[in-house]
Amino acid sequence: MKINLNFEFPEGIDMEYKKAKNSIPDSLWETYSAFANTTGGVIILGVDEKAKPPIQGVQNAQKMYDDLLNQFNNPQKISCNLISDNDISILRTKEEKNLIIINVREAPYQSKPVYLKNDIRQTYIRLGEGDRLATPAQLKYLITISQNDIDSEILPNFDIDDLNPKTLIKYQKLLAKQDSKYEDINFEEMLISIGAYKKDRNGDGSYKLTTGGLLFFGRYNSIVDRFPHFQLDYFEKDSSLNSRWIDRVSTGDASFPELNIFEFFTIVLEKLFATTKDSFALDENQTRMPFKKDIEESLREALVNSLMHAYYDSDFPIKISAFPDYYEFYNPGNMRVTVEEFIKGNTSSIRNPTIATFLRRIGISEKAGSGGPKIFDTATKYQLMLPEIFSDFRSTTLRIWKVDIEHNLNKLQEPDKSILKFIMKNGSIKTQQIKEELGLKGQEYSYRNALDRLISSEYIERKGKGRGTLYILKQSSQEQYYLMKQFLKDIEDRISRK
């Protein structure tokens, strides 16, 4: 197979070029570790970006290919092999040079950190286009996320006096609504029953507080004794560009001196609900749909998701923001499932299962893995802009829109607005249609500039060349996946009706 490597994809977070003309470079293993510990990437051997020409090729490509497979399977070289035959390929360029392409997948969280030479200190992460030795904090994060039930850790020096009694009273009332047996038991019995207190089987056998119990029910000062950077923030703003806020909830503020996870959740959920407005929407039977209720359920699921999946040892806060057009839920800690798995549902890998249990016991969170589908299904039900998910090495951000794409049309000038409306209605547009159906014949300078603006703003993208060129709505990978999911669901429904 021959390819034309023209450097459309420069080195970056997921792309790395290496010379490797006569041998496998030592730096390859650092990049492998870095890619495996972050979000994966591609390594291309046989390219030197500083040389002219940059494509140098590799000598005896088949031997290097075999050597690579052997070394990837050597536990003295790397702690975890993610590479199979299908992940390495030899490609021939038009310059008659051989290149070796290595596709490195992100390691499963259970296998992190991926390190070199049996030395965990040789753990690398990818930052920009460089490989960096993990700092002690980053290494701790990788080790921590490789474990399950991290919020069930027993705390030997904490007890019930470190918990907020007002929180316990409020929680017990909600718990008793789900099961009347909790009406008359004491706090310690309740905490043991729900998993906030656990028996120290490796110590004196007494029941002790768990990290999840401390975070969820604790007094603020007690929480920061264990989690010194514990910070929960909520902001309501009239613009994402405005640093000033309309409303705020923040740990450590005089107005909220004893914020723990449960107190933050109940206060912020009420404030989020207050920012929603009902909208008159009819279903196919002309029956009014519960817009406000559905949006509130999405917001509740998103808030629960942030609190259950946060990495509380991080230096970064959990931050919930409400803007006029959208909501943003940020938590430290990357997603432990793929975006596709989050959208599809039924796949759950919770970073803090003890905290998740506390919420489920009072009917707040439904079955594991149901939040993602509910959030996306609500958006498509009311034809809102689809939610956006951004997840990297250290954090996850979920953005939920409360407007449809036409809302943004008011910000556009003409003929940009007319072109985008046509594409939204018909799926695509050609140059001939712009001239004839939009009445822009003879105005080539105007509509060419409009297309360029829409492309650069990532509203649309160009497909094809010449007369066959189409302009279509630009879709993210998650939007494409969700639309495919809906398409497959429609097929299943049709088959089931036959």
Contacts in CASP RR format, 6 or more apart in sequence:
PFRMAT RR
TARGET T0000
AUTHOR 0000-0000-0000
METHOD contacts of the structure
MODEL  1
MKINLNFEFPEGIDMEYKKAKNSIPDSLWETYSAFANTTGGVIILGVDEK
AKPPIQGVQNAQKMYDDLLNQFNNPQKISCNLISDNDISILRTKEEKNLI
IINVREAPYQSKPVYLKNDIRQTYIRLGEGDRLATPAQLKYLITISQNDI
DSEILPNFDIDDLNPKTLIKYQKLLAKQDSKYEDINFEEMLISIGAYKKD
RNGDGSYKLTTGGLLFFGRYNSIVDRFPHFQLDYFEKDSSLNSRWIDRVS
TGDASFPELNIFEFFTIVLEKLFATTKDSFALDENQTRMPFKKDIEESLR
EALVNSLMHAYYDSDFPIKISAFPDYYEFYNPGNMRVTVEEFIKGNTSSI
RNPTIATFLRRIGISEKAGSGGPKIFDTATKYQLMLPEIFSDFRSTTLRI
WKVDIEHNLNKLQEPDKSILKFIMKNGSIKTQQIKEELGLKGQEYSYRNA
LDRLISSEYIERKGKGRGTLYILKQSSQEQYYLMKQFLKDIEDRISRK
1 91 0 8 1.000
1 92 0 8 1.000
2 91 0 8 1.000
2 92 0 8 1.000
2 93 0 8 1.000
2 94 0 8 1.000
3 91 0 8 1.000
3 92 0 8 1.000
3 93 0 8 1.000
3 94 0 8 1.000
3 99 0 8 1.000
4 93 0 8 1.000
4 94 0 8 1.000
5 44 0 8 1.000
5 47 0 8 1.000
5 55 0 8 1.000
5 93 0 8 1.000
5 99 0 8 1.000
7 49 0 8 1.000
7 54 0 8 1.000
9 15 0 8 1.000
10 129 0 8 1.000
11 17 0 8 1.000
11 49 0 8 1.000
11 129 0 8 1.000
11 130 0 8 1.000
12 128 0 8 1.000
12 129 0 8 1.000
12 130 0 8 1.000
13 38 0 8 1.000
13 39 0 8 1.000
13 126 0 8 1.000
13 127 0 8 1.000
13 128 0 8 1.000
13 129 0 8 1.000
14 35 0 8 1.000
14 39 0 8 1.000
14 40 0 8 1.000
14 41 0 8 1.000
14 42 0 8 1.000
14 126 0 8 1.000
15 41 0 8 1.000
15 42 0 8 1.000
15 44 0 8 1.000
15 129 0 8 1.000
16 31 0 8 1.000
16 35 0 8 1.000
16 41 0 8 1.000
16 42 0 8 1.000
16 43 0 8 1.000
16 44 0 8 1.000
16 129 0 8 1.000
16 130 0 8 1.000
17 43 0 8 1.000
17 44 0 8 1.000
17 46 0 8 1.000
17 47 0 8 1.000
17 48 0 8 1.000
17 49 0 8 1.000
17 54 0 8 1.000
18 25 0 8 1.000
18 27 0 8 1.000
18 28 0 8 1.000
18 31 0 8 1.000
18 43 0 8 1.000
18 44 0 8 1.000
18 45 0 8 1.000
18 46 0 8 1.000
18 47 0 8 1.000
19 25 0 8 1.000
19 45 0 8 1.000
19 46 0 8 1.000
19 47 0 8 1.000
19 48 0 8 1.000
19 51 0 8 1.000
19 56 0 8 1.000
20 28 0 8 1.000
20 45 0 8 1.000
20 46 0 8 1.000
20 57 0 8 1.000
20 58 0 8 1.000
20 64 0 8 1.000
20 100 0 8 1.000
21 46 0 8 1.000
21 56 0 8 1.000
21 57 0 8 1.000
21 58 0 8 1.000
21 59 0 8 1.000
22 58 0 8 1.000
22 59 0 8 1.000
23 64 0 8 1.000
24 45 0 8 1.000
24 64 0 8 1.000
24 67 0 8 1.000
24 68 0 8 1.000
24 71 0 8 1.000
25 45 0 8 1.000
27 131 0 8 1.000
28 43 0 8 1.000
28 45 0 8 1.000
28 102 0 8 1.000
29 77 0 8 1.000
29 78 0 8 1.000
29 116 0 8 1.000
30 116 0 8 1.000
30 124 0 8 1.000
30 131 0 8 1.000
31 43 0 8 1.000
31 104 0 8 1.000
31 124 0 8 1.000
31 126 0 8 1.000
31 131 0 8 1.000
32 43 0 8 1.000
32 78 0 8 1.000
32 102 0 8 1.000
32 104 0 8 1.000
32 114 0 8 1.000
33 78 0 8 1.000
33 113 0 8 1.000
33 114 0 8 1.000
33 115 0 8 1.000
33 116 0 8 1.000
33 122 0 8 1.000
33 123 0 8 1.000
33 124 0 8 1.000
33 131 0 8 1.000
34 124 0 8 1.000
34 125 0 8 1.000
34 126 0 8 1.000
34 130 0 8 1.000
34 131 0 8 1.000
34 132 0 8 1.000
35 41 0 8 1.000
35 43 0 8 1.000
35 104 0 8 1.000
35 106 0 8 1.000
35 126 0 8 1.000
36 80 0 8 1.000
36 82 0 8 1.000
36 104 0 8 1.000
36 105 0 8 1.000
36 106 0 8 1.000
36 107 0 8 1.000
36 111 0 8 1.000
36 112 0 8 1.000
36 114 0 8 1.000
37 106 0 8 1.000
37 107 0 8 1.000
37 112 0 8 1.000
37 113 0 8 1.000
37 114 0 8 1.000
37 123 0 8 1.000
37 124 0 8 1.000
37 125 0 8 1.000
37 126 0 8 1.000
37 134 0 8 1.000
37 142 0 8 1.000
37 393 0 8 1.000
38 106 0 8 1.000
38 125 0 8 1.000
38 126 0 8 1.000
38 392 0 8 1.000
38 393 0 8 1.000
39 106 0 8 1.000
39 126 0 8 1.000
39 392 0 8 1.000
39 393 0 8 1.000
40 104 0 8 1.000
40 105 0 8 1.000
40 106 0 8 1.000
40 126 0 8 1.000
41 103 0 8 1.000
41 104 0 8 1.000
42 101 0 8 1.000
42 102 0 8 1.000
42 103 0 8 1.000
42 104 0 8 1.000
43 101 0 8 1.000
43 102 0 8 1.000
43 104 0 8 1.000
44 99 0 8 1.000
44 100 0 8 1.000
44 101 0 8 1.000
44 102 0 8 1.000
45 57 0 8 1.000
45 58 0 8 1.000
45 64 0 8 1.000
45 99 0 8 1.000
45 100 0 8 1.000
45 101 0 8 1.000
45 102 0 8 1.000
46 55 0 8 1.000
46 56 0 8 1.000
46 57 0 8 1.000
46 58 0 8 1.000
46 97 0 8 1.000
46 98 0 8 1.000
46 99 0 8 1.000
46 100 0 8 1.000
47 54 0 8 1.000
47 55 0 8 1.000
47 56 0 8 1.000
47 57 0 8 1.000
47 99 0 8 1.000
48 54 0 8 1.000
48 56 0 8 1.000
53 95 0 8 1.000
55 93 0 8 1.000
55 95 0 8 1.000
55 97 0 8 1.000
55 99 0 8 1.000
56 97 0 8 1.000
57 93 0 8 1.000
57 97 0 8 1.000
57 98 0 8 1.000
57 99 0 8 1.000
58 64 0 8 1.000
58 98 0 8 1.000
58 99 0 8 1.000
58 100 0 8 1.000
61 90 0 8 1.000
61 98 0 8 1.000
61 99 0 8 1.000
61 100 0 8 1.000
62 90 0 8 1.000
64 100 0 8 1.000
65 88 0 8 1.000
65 90 0 8 1.000
65 100 0 8 1.000
68 83 0 8 1.000
68 88 0 8 1.000
68 100 0 8 1.000
68 102 0 8 1.000
69 83 0 8 1.000
69 85 0 8 1.000
69 88 0 8 1.000
71 77 0 8 1.000
71 78 0 8 1.000
72 78 0 8 1.000
72 81 0 8 1.000
72 83 0 8 1.000
73 81 0 8 1.000
75 118 0 8 1.000
76 117 0 8 1.000
76 118 0 8 1.000
77 116 0 8 1.000
77 117 0 8 1.000
78 114 0 8 1.000
78 115 0 8 1.000
78 116 0 8 1.000
79 111 0 8 1.000
79 113 0 8 1.000
79 114 0 8 1.000
79 115 0 8 1.000
79 116 0 8 1.000
79 118 0 8 1.000
79 120 0 8 1.000
80 107 0 8 1.000
80 111 0 8 1.000
80 114 0 8 1.000
82 104 0 8 1.000
82 105 0 8 1.000
82 107 0 8 1.000
82 111 0 8 1.000
82 114 0 8 1.000
83 102 0 8 1.000
83 104 0 8 1.000
87 102 0 8 1.000
87 103 0 8 1.000
87 104 0 8 1.000
87 105 0 8 1.000
88 100 0 8 1.000
88 101 0 8 1.000
88 102 0 8 1.000
88 103 0 8 1.000
89 100 0 8 1.000
89 101 0 8 1.000
90 98 0 8 1.000
90 99 0 8 1.000
90 100 0 8 1.000
90 101 0 8 1.000
91 98 0 8 1.000
91 99 0 8 1.000
91 100 0 8 1.000
91 101 0 8 1.000
92 98 0 8 1.000
92 99 0 8 1.000
93 99 0 8 1.000
107 114 0 8 1.000
109 145 0 8 1.000
109 146 0 8 1.000
109 336 0 8 1.000
109 349 0 8 1.000
110 146 0 8 1.000
111 146 0 8 1.000
112 142 0 8 1.000
112 143 0 8 1.000
112 145 0 8 1.000
112 146 0 8 1.000
113 120 0 8 1.000
113 123 0 8 1.000
113 134 0 8 1.000
113 139 0 8 1.000
113 142 0 8 1.000
113 143 0 8 1.000
113 146 0 8 1.000
114 123 0 8 1.000
115 121 0 8 1.000
115 122 0 8 1.000
115 123 0 8 1.000
115 124 0 8 1.000
116 122 0 8 1.000
116 123 0 8 1.000
116 124 0 8 1.000
120 139 0 8 1.000
121 133 0 8 1.000
121 139 0 8 1.000
122 133 0 8 1.000
123 133 0 8 1.000
123 134 0 8 1.000
123 138 0 8 1.000
123 139 0 8 1.000
123 142 0 8 1.000
124 131 0 8 1.000
124 132 0 8 1.000
124 133 0 8 1.000
124 134 0 8 1.000
125 131 0 8 1.000
125 132 0 8 1.000
125 134 0 8 1.000
125 138 0 8 1.000
125 393 0 8 1.000
126 132 0 8 1.000
126 393 0 8 1.000
134 142 0 8 1.000
137 315 0 8 1.000
140 313 0 8 1.000
141 311 0 8 1.000
141 313 0 8 1.000
141 314 0 8 1.000
141 333 0 8 1.000
141 394 0 8 1.000
144 150 0 8 1.000
144 311 0 8 1.000
144 313 0 8 1.000
145 311 0 8 1.000
145 333 0 8 1.000
145 334 0 8 1.000
145 336 0 8 1.000
145 351 0 8 1.000
148 353 0 8 1.000
149 353 0 8 1.000
149 354 0 8 1.000
150 211 0 8 1.000
150 351 0 8 1.000
150 352 0 8 1.000
151 210 0 8 1.000
151 211 0 8 1.000
151 212 0 8 1.000
151 213 0 8 1.000
151 215 0 8 1.000
151 312 0 8 1.000
151 351 0 8 1.000
151 352 0 8 1.000
151 353 0 8 1.000
151 354 0 8 1.000
151 355 0 8 1.000
152 195 0 8 1.000
152 198 0 8 1.000
152 210 0 8 1.000
152 211 0 8 1.000
152 212 0 8 1.000
152 353 0 8 1.000
152 354 0 8 1.000
153 210 0 8 1.000
153 211 0 8 1.000
154 198 0 8 1.000
154 200 0 8 1.000
154 208 0 8 1.000
154 209 0 8 1.000
154 210 0 8 1.000
155 208 0 8 1.000
155 209 0 8 1.000
155 210 0 8 1.000
155 211 0 8 1.000
155 214 0 8 1.000
155 226 0 8 1.000
156 200 0 8 1.000
156 208 0 8 1.000
158 208 0 8 1.000
158 209 0 8 1.000
158 214 0 8 1.000
158 222 0 8 1.000
158 226 0 8 1.000
159 208 0 8 1.000
159 209 0 8 1.000
160 187 0 8 1.000
160 188 0 8 1.000
160 191 0 8 1.000
160 209 0 8 1.000
162 209 0 8 1.000
162 214 0 8 1.000
162 218 0 8 1.000
162 219 0 8 1.000
162 222 0 8 1.000
163 187 0 8 1.000
163 191 0 8 1.000
163 209 0 8 1.000
163 213 0 8 1.000
163 214 0 8 1.000
163 217 0 8 1.000
163 218 0 8 1.000
163 219 0 8 1.000
163 222 0 8 1.000
164 217 0 8 1.000
164 218 0 8 1.000
164 219 0 8 1.000
164 258 0 8 1.000
164 260 0 8 1.000
164 263 0 8 1.000
165 187 0 8 1.000
166 258 0 8 1.000
167 217 0 8 1.000
167 218 0 8 1.000
167 258 0 8 1.000
167 260 0 8 1.000
167 262 0 8 1.000
167 263 0 8 1.000
168 187 0 8 1.000
168 190 0 8 1.000
168 191 0 8 1.000
168 217 0 8 1.000
170 262 0 8 1.000
170 266 0 8 1.000
171 217 0 8 1.000
171 262 0 8 1.000
171 358 0 8 1.000
171 362 0 8 1.000
172 182 0 8 1.000
172 187 0 8 1.000
172 190 0 8 1.000
174 362 0 8 1.000
174 363 0 8 1.000
175 182 0 8 1.000
175 190 0 8 1.000
175 194 0 8 1.000
175 361 0 8 1.000
175 362 0 8 1.000
176 182 0 8 1.000
176 183 0 8 1.000
177 362 0 8 1.000
178 361 0 8 1.000
178 362 0 8 1.000
178 363 0 8 1.000
182 190 0 8 1.000
182 193 0 8 1.000
185 193 0 8 1.000
188 197 0 8 1.000
188 207 0 8 1.000
191 197 0 8 1.000
191 209 0 8 1.000
191 213 0 8 1.000
191 217 0 8 1.000
192 198 0 8 1.000
192 207 0 8 1.000
194 357 0 8 1.000
194 358 0 8 1.000
194 361 0 8 1.000
195 210 0 8 1.000
195 213 0 8 1.000
195 354 0 8 1.000
195 357 0 8 1.000
196 209 0 8 1.000
196 210 0 8 1.000
196 212 0 8 1.000
196 213 0 8 1.000
196 216 0 8 1.000
196 217 0 8 1.000
196 354 0 8 1.000
196 358 0 8 1.000
197 207 0 8 1.000
197 208 0 8 1.000
197 209 0 8 1.000
197 210 0 8 1.000
198 207 0 8 1.000
198 208 0 8 1.000
198 210 0 8 1.000
199 205 0 8 1.000
199 206 0 8 1.000
199 207 0 8 1.000
199 208 0 8 1.000
200 206 0 8 1.000
200 207 0 8 1.000
200 208 0 8 1.000
210 354 0 8 1.000
211 226 0 8 1.000
211 312 0 8 1.000
211 354 0 8 1.000
212 352 0 8 1.000
212 354 0 8 1.000
212 355 0 8 1.000
212 358 0 8 1.000
213 354 0 8 1.000
213 355 0 8 1.000
213 358 0 8 1.000
214 222 0 8 1.000
214 223 0 8 1.000
214 226 0 8 1.000
215 223 0 8 1.000
215 227 0 8 1.000
215 230 0 8 1.000
215 260 0 8 1.000
215 261 0 8 1.000
215 312 0 8 1.000
215 352 0 8 1.000
215 355 0 8 1.000
216 260 0 8 1.000
216 261 0 8 1.000
216 262 0 8 1.000
216 354 0 8 1.000
216 355 0 8 1.000
216 358 0 8 1.000
217 260 0 8 1.000
217 262 0 8 1.000
218 260 0 8 1.000
219 258 0 8 1.000
219 260 0 8 1.000
220 251 0 8 1.000
220 252 0 8 1.000
220 257 0 8 1.000
220 258 0 8 1.000
220 259 0 8 1.000
220 260 0 8 1.000
223 230 0 8 1.000
223 260 0 8 1.000
224 230 0 8 1.000
227 312 0 8 1.000
227 313 0 8 1.000
229 313 0 8 1.000
229 314 0 8 1.000
229 315 0 8 1.000
229 316 0 8 1.000
229 317 0 8 1.000
230 251 0 8 1.000
230 312 0 8 1.000
231 250 0 8 1.000
231 251 0 8 1.000
231 316 0 8 1.000
231 317 0 8 1.000
231 318 0 8 1.000
232 249 0 8 1.000
232 250 0 8 1.000
232 251 0 8 1.000
232 259 0 8 1.000
232 261 0 8 1.000
232 264 0 8 1.000
232 317 0 8 1.000
232 318 0 8 1.000
233 248 0 8 1.000
233 249 0 8 1.000
233 250 0 8 1.000
233 251 0 8 1.000
233 317 0 8 1.000
233 318 0 8 1.000
233 319 0 8 1.000
233 320 0 8 1.000
234 247 0 8 1.000
234 248 0 8 1.000
234 249 0 8 1.000
234 250 0 8 1.000
234 264 0 8 1.000
234 267 0 8 1.000
234 268 0 8 1.000
234 271 0 8 1.000
234 319 0 8 1.000
234 320 0 8 1.000
234 321 0 8 1.000
234 322 0 8 1.000
235 245 0 8 1.000
235 247 0 8 1.000
235 248 0 8 1.000
235 319 0 8 1.000
235 320 0 8 1.000
235 321 0 8 1.000
235 322 0 8 1.000
236 245 0 8 1.000
236 246 0 8 1.000
236 247 0 8 1.000
236 248 0 8 1.000
236 271 0 8 1.000
236 275 0 8 1.000
236 321 0 8 1.000
236 322 0 8 1.000
237 244 0 8 1.000
237 245 0 8 1.000
237 246 0 8 1.000
237 321 0 8 1.000
237 322 0 8 1.000
237 323 0 8 1.000
238 246 0 8 1.000
238 323 0 8 1.000
238 324 0 8 1.000
239 323 0 8 1.000
239 324 0 8 1.000
240 321 0 8 1.000
240 323 0 8 1.000
247 271 0 8 1.000
249 255 0 8 1.000
249 256 0 8 1.000
249 259 0 8 1.000
249 264 0 8 1.000
249 267 0 8 1.000
249 268 0 8 1.000
249 271 0 8 1.000
250 256 0 8 1.000
250 259 0 8 1.000
251 259 0 8 1.000
251 264 0 8 1.000
252 259 0 8 1.000
256 263 0 8 1.000
256 267 0 8 1.000
259 267 0 8 1.000
261 307 0 8 1.000
261 355 0 8 1.000
262 358 0 8 1.000
264 307 0 8 1.000
265 303 0 8 1.000
265 304 0 8 1.000
265 307 0 8 1.000
265 359 0 8 1.000
265 364 0 8 1.000
268 303 0 8 1.000
268 320 0 8 1.000
269 299 0 8 1.000
269 300 0 8 1.000
269 303 0 8 1.000
271 322 0 8 1.000
272 296 0 8 1.000
272 299 0 8 1.000
272 300 0 8 1.000
272 303 0 8 1.000
272 320 0 8 1.000
272 322 0 8 1.000
272 327 0 8 1.000
273 296 0 8 1.000
273 299 0 8 1.000
275 322 0 8 1.000
276 292 0 8 1.000
276 295 0 8 1.000
276 296 0 8 1.000
276 299 0 8 1.000
276 402 0 8 1.000
277 292 0 8 1.000
278 291 0 8 1.000
278 292 0 8 1.000
279 291 0 8 1.000
279 292 0 8 1.000
279 382 0 8 1.000
280 288 0 8 1.000
280 291 0 8 1.000
281 288 0 8 1.000
281 289 0 8 1.000
281 291 0 8 1.000
281 382 0 8 1.000
282 288 0 8 1.000
282 289 0 8 1.000
283 289 0 8 1.000
289 381 0 8 1.000
289 382 0 8 1.000
291 382 0 8 1.000
294 378 0 8 1.000
294 381 0 8 1.000
294 382 0 8 1.000
295 378 0 8 1.000
295 402 0 8 1.000
297 374 0 8 1.000
297 378 0 8 1.000
298 374 0 8 1.000
298 375 0 8 1.000
298 378 0 8 1.000
298 379 0 8 1.000
298 400 0 8 1.000
299 327 0 8 1.000
299 400 0 8 1.000
300 364 0 8 1.000
301 365 0 8 1.000
301 370 0 8 1.000
301 371 0 8 1.000
301 372 0 8 1.000
301 374 0 8 1.000
301 375 0 8 1.000
302 327 0 8 1.000
302 329 0 8 1.000
302 375 0 8 1.000
302 398 0 8 1.000
302 400 0 8 1.000
303 320 0 8 1.000
303 329 0 8 1.000
304 356 0 8 1.000
304 359 0 8 1.000
304 364 0 8 1.000
304 365 0 8 1.000
304 371 0 8 1.000
305 329 0 8 1.000
305 371 0 8 1.000
305 372 0 8 1.000
305 398 0 8 1.000
306 318 0 8 1.000
306 320 0 8 1.000
306 329 0 8 1.000
306 330 0 8 1.000
306 331 0 8 1.000
306 396 0 8 1.000
306 398 0 8 1.000
307 318 0 8 1.000
307 331 0 8 1.000
307 352 0 8 1.000
307 355 0 8 1.000
307 359 0 8 1.000
308 350 0 8 1.000
308 351 0 8 1.000
308 352 0 8 1.000
308 353 0 8 1.000
308 355 0 8 1.000
308 356 0 8 1.000
308 359 0 8 1.000
308 365 0 8 1.000
309 331 0 8 1.000
309 333 0 8 1.000
309 335 0 8 1.000
309 336 0 8 1.000
309 350 0 8 1.000
309 351 0 8 1.000
309 352 0 8 1.000
309 396 0 8 1.000
310 318 0 8 1.000
310 331 0 8 1.000
310 332 0 8 1.000
310 333 0 8 1.000
310 351 0 8 1.000
310 352 0 8 1.000
311 331 0 8 1.000
311 332 0 8 1.000
311 333 0 8 1.000
311 351 0 8 1.000
312 332 0 8 1.000
312 352 0 8 1.000
314 332 0 8 1.000
314 333 0 8 1.000
314 394 0 8 1.000
315 332 0 8 1.000
316 332 0 8 1.000
316 394 0 8 1.000
316 395 0 8 1.000
317 332 0 8 1.000
318 330 0 8 1.000
318 331 0 8 1.000
318 332 0 8 1.000
319 328 0 8 1.000
319 330 0 8 1.000
319 331 0 8 1.000
320 327 0 8 1.000
320 328 0 8 1.000
320 329 0 8 1.000
320 330 0 8 1.000
321 327 0 8 1.000
321 328 0 8 1.000
321 330 0 8 1.000
325 401 0 8 1.000
325 402 0 8 1.000
325 403 0 8 1.000
325 407 0 8 1.000
326 385 0 8 1.000
326 399 0 8 1.000
326 400 0 8 1.000
326 401 0 8 1.000
326 402 0 8 1.000
326 403 0 8 1.000
327 399 0 8 1.000
327 400 0 8 1.000
327 402 0 8 1.000
328 397 0 8 1.000
328 398 0 8 1.000
328 399 0 8 1.000
328 400 0 8 1.000
329 397 0 8 1.000
329 398 0 8 1.000
329 399 0 8 1.000
329 400 0 8 1.000
330 395 0 8 1.000
330 396 0 8 1.000
330 397 0 8 1.000
331 395 0 8 1.000
331 396 0 8 1.000
332 394 0 8 1.000
332 395 0 8 1.000
333 351 0 8 1.000
333 394 0 8 1.000
333 395 0 8 1.000
333 396 0 8 1.000
334 391 0 8 1.000
334 392 0 8 1.000
334 393 0 8 1.000
334 394 0 8 1.000
334 395 0 8 1.000
334 396 0 8 1.000
335 342 0 8 1.000
335 389 0 8 1.000
335 391 0 8 1.000
335 396 0 8 1.000
336 349 0 8 1.000
336 350 0 8 1.000
336 351 0 8 1.000
337 347 0 8 1.000
337 348 0 8 1.000
337 349 0 8 1.000
339 389 0 8 1.000
339 391 0 8 1.000
339 477 0 8 1.000
339 478 0 8 1.000
339 481 0 8 1.000
340 478 0 8 1.000
340 481 0 8 1.000
341 347 0 8 1.000
342 369 0 8 1.000
342 372 0 8 1.000
342 389 0 8 1.000
343 372 0 8 1.000
343 373 0 8 1.000
343 376 0 8 1.000
343 478 0 8 1.000
343 481 0 8 1.000
343 482 0 8 1.000
343 485 0 8 1.000
344 373 0 8 1.000
344 485 0 8 1.000
345 369 0 8 1.000
345 370 0 8 1.000
345 371 0 8 1.000
345 372 0 8 1.000
345 373 0 8 1.000
346 369 0 8 1.000
346 370 0 8 1.000
347 369 0 8 1.000
348 368 0 8 1.000
348 369 0 8 1.000
350 356 0 8 1.000
350 368 0 8 1.000
356 365 0 8 1.000
356 368 0 8 1.000
359 365 0 8 1.000
360 366 0 8 1.000
375 387 0 8 1.000
375 398 0 8 1.000
375 400 0 8 1.000
376 386 0 8 1.000
376 387 0 8 1.000
376 482 0 8 1.000
378 384 0 8 1.000
379 385 0 8 1.000
379 386 0 8 1.000
379 387 0 8 1.000
379 400 0 8 1.000
379 401 0 8 1.000
380 386 0 8 1.000
380 482 0 8 1.000
380 486 0 8 1.000
382 404 0 8 1.000
383 404 0 8 1.000
384 401 0 8 1.000
384 402 0 8 1.000
384 403 0 8 1.000
384 404 0 8 1.000
385 401 0 8 1.000
385 403 0 8 1.000
385 404 0 8 1.000
385 405 0 8 1.000
386 401 0 8 1.000
386 478 0 8 1.000
386 479 0 8 1.000
386 482 0 8 1.000
387 398 0 8 1.000
387 399 0 8 1.000
387 400 0 8 1.000
387 401 0 8 1.000
387 478 0 8 1.000
388 397 0 8 1.000
388 398 0 8 1.000
388 399 0 8 1.000
388 476 0 8 1.000
388 478 0 8 1.000
389 396 0 8 1.000
389 397 0 8 1.000
389 398 0 8 1.000
389 399 0 8 1.000
389 478 0 8 1.000
390 396 0 8 1.000
390 397 0 8 1.000
390 399 0 8 1.000
391 397 0 8 1.000
405 424 0 8 1.000
406 421 0 8 1.000
406 424 0 8 1.000
409 417 0 8 1.000
409 420 0 8 1.000
409 421 0 8 1.000
412 420 0 8 1.000
414 450 0 8 1.000
415 434 0 8 1.000
415 438 0 8 1.000
415 440 0 8 1.000
415 443 0 8 1.000
415 446 0 8 1.000
415 447 0 8 1.000
415 450 0 8 1.000
416 450 0 8 1.000
416 453 0 8 1.000
416 454 0 8 1.000
418 438 0 8 1.000
419 429 0 8 1.000
419 434 0 8 1.000
419 438 0 8 1.000
419 447 0 8 1.000
419 450 0 8 1.000
419 451 0 8 1.000
419 454 0 8 1.000
419 460 0 8 1.000
419 471 0 8 1.000
420 454 0 8 1.000
420 459 0 8 1.000
420 460 0 8 1.000
422 429 0 8 1.000
422 433 0 8 1.000
422 437 0 8 1.000
422 438 0 8 1.000
423 429 0 8 1.000
423 460 0 8 1.000
423 471 0 8 1.000
423 472 0 8 1.000
423 473 0 8 1.000
424 473 0 8 1.000
427 472 0 8 1.000
427 473 0 8 1.000
428 463 0 8 1.000
428 470 0 8 1.000
428 471 0 8 1.000
428 472 0 8 1.000
429 470 0 8 1.000
429 471 0 8 1.000
430 468 0 8 1.000
430 469 0 8 1.000
430 470 0 8 1.000
430 471 0 8 1.000
431 447 0 8 1.000
431 469 0 8 1.000
434 440 0 8 1.000
434 447 0 8 1.000
435 441 0 8 1.000
435 442 0 8 1.000
435 447 0 8 1.000
438 447 0 8 1.000
440 446 0 8 1.000
440 447 0 8 1.000
451 460 0 8 1.000
451 462 0 8 1.000
451 471 0 8 1.000
454 460 0 8 1.000
454 471 0 8 1.000
455 461 0 8 1.000
455 462 0 8 1.000
458 474 0 8 1.000
459 473 0 8 1.000
459 474 0 8 1.000
460 471 0 8 1.000
460 472 0 8 1.000
460 473 0 8 1.000
460 474 0 8 1.000
461 471 0 8 1.000
461 472 0 8 1.000
461 473 0 8 1.000
461 474 0 8 1.000
462 469 0 8 1.000
462 470 0 8 1.000
462 471 0 8 1.000
463 469 0 8 1.000
463 470 0 8 1.000
463 471 0 8 1.000
463 472 0 8 1.000
464 470 0 8 1.000
475 483 0 8 1.000
END
